């Protein structure tokens, strides 16, 4: 009686054993495109890529890109401080403290003007960081999709291209981080920020210091971790290239990355 295979994805074949009896068993595994491979097996092996080292690095890169995108968008969306509450009027104005913010008349107009100028100073670098985070996210998603579709098996040269791109991105992130914090420190050391900080401190507010806040520091930490992830991914791409060449020379063995 034929035995059921332990793997739900492994195809069953019948071969003739001793005494002419048919014996059930799993089909021999081979590289993609071989006759022994069934469509169901290919689907399972495509999903198996997500458990490899390269895929894990690419997922980490995508998550770091999302973190950079979200944290940098915080600076891009900041339009002012507490002085924005009175302009909303109505119930919101009194319910959330706008009527008792401490700003009125000339002080309120000055605070709004300083808020707007400070926001415009930070806007260019915030938009640049959002753009970089978005590009890194798209790049990581493309690499994951290429790996799932098993393009490196058909075109091994893609792995070398992937390695070069990973190294270039890792090197490019370093000057980008330097420029990011250099620009921010220039904004925080400007007269607009100093005047804004003094104005808010005179009203008892302590959350408007001229120093990078948590979201901007998170962007820097995420960028540093991304450098390590991309360099590690480049090394794994080179190792995968060597593995593909060996599997091409021995097509009977199961292709693994």
N, C-alpha and C positions, 0 to 999 in steps of 0.2 A: 504494500500500500504506500502511495507517495506521501512523503512528509512535507509539512508546511514550512516554508523558509522563515527564519527569524526576522528578516528585514522585509518590510512591506513594499519596498521599492525594488527589490531584486527580482528580475524576471525568472520564471520557471522554464526549464527545458527538460526534455526526456532523452536519456542516452541509453544505449544498450550495454548491459553489464554481462557478467559471467552467466552462462546458461541461457543467454538470449532474452533475459528479463529486462524490462524497461525500468530505469532508475531515475527518479526525479531529483533535481538539484538546481542550484543557481547557475545561471549562464556565466561563462568566463567574462571578466571585465576587461575593457580595453579603452583606448583613448577615445575622445569625442569623434563621432563620425564613423566609428567602426560598425560592422554589421551586427556584432553581438549586443550593441547598446540599444536599448529600447527607449521610446520617448519619455516614459515615466521615470526611468533611471536618470536620464539627462536632466529632468526637472529637479530631482532630488539633489543631484550633484551640483547644479547651479546654486541652489540654496546653501549647499555646504560651504561655498566660498565665504559666506558671512561669518564663519567660525575660524577663518584663517587669520594669521597675524597681520597681513596687509589690510584685510577688511576691518579689523579692529582699530588699526591706526587711522584708517580713513574715516571711520565712524567718530573717533575721538576728534579728528580734525574738523569734521562737520559740526560737532557739538561746541567746540571752541569757537568756530566761526559764528555760530548762533549767539554765543555769549558775547563776543565782540560786537556783533550787530546790535544786540539788545542794550548793552551797557553804553555804547557810543551814542545810541539814539536818545538816551536820557539827557545828555548835554544838548543834543539837537532840538529837543522838545521843551527845554526850559525857557520860558518867556518872561519870567519875573518872579518876585517873591510874594509876600503877603499883600503888597499893594494892589495886586490884581483882583482881590476879593471885593472891594467896594464897587468896582465897575460892574459886577454882576447884579447888584441891587436886590431888592425884594427880600424874601425870607432867607435866602442864602447869605445875604449881606449881614444880617443880624445873628443868624443861627451859628455861623462858623467864625464869628469874631471879627468880621470886617469892620464893623462900626467901632471896635475897641482895639484896632491894630496899632494905635499910637500915631498914625500918620494923618495929617489933615492940612489943608491949604497948601502952602508953598512946599512944606516937607513932603507931602504926598506926591505932588507933581515932580519934585526933584528925584524922589525914590523911583518913580515910574520911568523917568528919563534915564536914570543910571541903570536900571534893570534892562531896559531896551538896548542901551549901548553895550553893556556887558554881554548880553545875549548875542548881539551881532559880532562881537569880537571872537566869541567861541564858535560861532556857526560854521566857518569854513573848515576847521579841523574836525569838527563833529561830523559834518557831511562826508569828509574824506574817509574818516574811520568807518562810517556806515557803508560806504562804497567798497572799501577793502574787505570788510566782513562779509558783505553780500557776494563778492567775487570768490572769496575763499570757500564759502558755502556751496556755490554752484560748482566750483572745481572739484570739491570733495564728493559731491553727489554724482558727478560725471564719472569719477574714478570708481565709485561703488557700482554704478550701473555697468560700466565696461567690464569689471570683474565678474559680476553676476552673469553677463552674457558670454563670458569666457573668450573675449577677444584676444587676450594675450596668448592663448593656445594657438590660435590661427595666425596671429601676427606677433611673434616673440619680440620683434623690434619695438613694439609698443612699450614694453617694460623698461627698455633703455630710455625711451622718451619720457616715460613717467618718472624715472629716477632723476633725469636732468631737470625736469620741471619741479620736482620736490626740493631738490637742492637749491635751485634758483629762488623758489618761494621762501625757503628757510633763511637764505642769505638776505633776501629783500626785506624780510620782516624786521631785521635788526635796525637798519637805518630808518625804517618807517616808525618804529617805536621811539627812536631817538628824536626824530622830527616831531612826533606827536607830543611828547612831554616837553620838548624845547619850546614848542609853540604855546602849550598850555601855561608853562611857567612865565612866558612873556606876557600872556594875558593876565595872569594873577599878580604880576608885578607892575601892572599898568596903573596909572593914576585913577582911572575909572574904577577899577576894582578896589583900590585903597579907599577912595572916597565913599564908595558904596558900603564897604565894610564898616567904616566909621559911622555912617548914617544909621545903619541897622543896629550897631552896638549902642548908639545913643538912645535907642528906643527899647533896649533890653533884649534884642535878638542876637543869638550867638551862632546861628547856623549859616552865616554868610562870610566865613573867613576866606581869605585869599590863598587857598591851598587846594590841591587836587582832592576831589571827593572820592567816595568808595567806588563808584561806577567807573571812574577814570583809572583808578588803580587796578580794578579788575580787568580792564582792557589790557593794561601792561602785563599783568600776570598771565592772562590768557595768551597773549602774543608770545611770551617766553616759553610757555608750555607747547605752543604750536610749533615753535622752532625745533624743539626736541622731537615732536611727533613727526614732522616732515622729514627730518634727517633719518629717523628710524624707518620711516616708510620707504625712503630711498634705498637704504641698505636691504630691506626685505624685497624690494623690486629687483635688485641685482641678483639676490639669491633665487628668486622665482624665475628669472631669466635662465640661470644655469640649470634649474630643475626642468624647465620646459625643453631645453636642448637635449638633456639626458633622456627625457621621456619620448622625444621625437626619435631618438636613436633606438629606443626600446618601446615600440608602440603597444606591446602586449600588456605592459604594466599599467596600473591605474594612474591616470594623471592627477597629481596633487599639487596645489600651490600653498 
